[in-house]
Amino acid sequence: MKWNPYLTFDGQCEAAFKFYEKCLGGKIVAMIRWGDTPAAEVVPADHRSKIIHAHLVANGQVLMGSDPPAGPTLRGDQGLLYLAPSG
């Protein structure tokens, strides 16, 4: 089983993942905006350009993240971990 950290941002997901891609020598394999999904109609218009899912691969490791639509992100009070079963 692999453990993949899932980071949440307050509107800076795209910039952060571009920075991680450059610094870690990885590749962004997905960068999906809220406005490009069926959820576009239910999120605020100013949030549609934000990221619903980002996926970066670097040195065999995976990092994922998003800009959740609900209010500002509180630092240090939450964490997400994606567990990917092997085989």
C-alpha positions as CSV (number, residue, x, y, z in Angstrom):
1,M,0.0,0.0,0.0
2,K,1.2,3.5,-0.9
3,W,0.5,6.6,1.2
4,N,0.1,9.8,-0.8
5,P,-0.2,13.2,1.0
6,Y,-3.1,15.3,-0.1
7,L,-2.6,19.0,0.5
8,T,-5.3,21.7,0.7
9,F,-4.8,25.3,-0.2
10,D,-6.7,28.6,0.0
11,G,-6.5,29.3,-3.7
12,Q,-2.8,28.7,-4.2
13,C,-2.8,25.1,-5.3
14,E,-1.7,25.7,-8.9
15,A,1.2,28.0,-7.9
16,A,2.3,25.6,-5.2
17,F,2.3,22.6,-7.5
18,K,4.2,24.4,-10.2
19,F,6.8,25.3,-7.6
20,Y,6.9,21.7,-6.3
21,E,7.3,20.4,-9.9
22,K,10.3,22.7,-10.5
23,C,12.0,22.1,-7.1
24,L,11.4,18.4,-7.0
25,G,12.1,17.7,-10.7
26,G,8.7,16.0,-11.0
27,K,5.8,16.2,-13.4
28,I,2.3,17.4,-12.9
29,V,0.1,14.7,-14.4
30,A,-3.2,16.3,-13.6
31,M,-4.4,19.9,-12.9
32,I,-8.2,20.0,-13.0
33,R,-10.1,23.2,-12.4
34,W,-13.5,23.3,-10.7
35,G,-14.9,25.0,-13.8
36,D,-14.0,22.0,-16.0
37,T,-16.2,19.6,-13.9
38,P,-19.9,19.0,-13.5
39,A,-19.5,20.8,-10.1
40,A,-18.9,24.1,-12.0
41,E,-22.5,25.1,-11.7
42,V,-22.6,24.7,-7.9
43,V,-19.3,26.4,-6.9
44,P,-19.0,30.2,-6.7
45,A,-18.0,31.8,-10.1
46,D,-14.8,33.2,-8.6
47,H,-13.8,29.7,-7.6
48,R,-14.2,28.0,-10.9
49,S,-10.6,28.8,-12.0
50,K,-9.3,27.1,-8.8
51,I,-8.1,23.5,-8.6
52,I,-10.3,20.6,-7.7
53,H,-7.5,18.1,-8.1
54,A,-3.7,18.3,-8.7
55,H,-1.5,15.3,-9.1
56,L,2.3,15.5,-9.1
57,V,4.8,12.6,-9.5
58,A,8.4,13.1,-8.5
59,N,11.0,10.3,-8.0
60,G,8.3,7.6,-7.7
61,Q,6.3,9.6,-5.1
62,V,2.9,11.1,-5.5
63,L,1.6,14.4,-4.1
64,M,-2.0,15.5,-4.6
65,G,-3.9,18.6,-3.6
66,S,-6.8,21.0,-4.2
67,D,-8.4,24.3,-3.4
68,P,-11.5,23.4,-1.5
69,P,-14.4,25.8,-2.0
70,A,-15.5,26.2,1.6
71,G,-13.9,29.2,3.3
72,P,-10.3,29.8,4.3
73,T,-8.1,26.9,5.1
74,L,-7.1,26.8,8.8
75,R,-3.4,26.0,9.2
76,G,-2.5,22.9,11.1
77,D,-6.0,21.7,12.0
78,Q,-6.4,19.1,9.3
79,G,-4.7,16.6,7.1
80,L,-5.6,14.2,4.4
81,L,-4.0,11.0,3.4
82,Y,-4.8,9.0,0.3
83,L,-4.2,5.2,0.7
84,A,-3.7,3.4,-2.6
85,P,-4.0,-0.4,-2.3
86,S,-1.3,-2.3,-4.2
87,G,-1.8,-5.1,-6.6
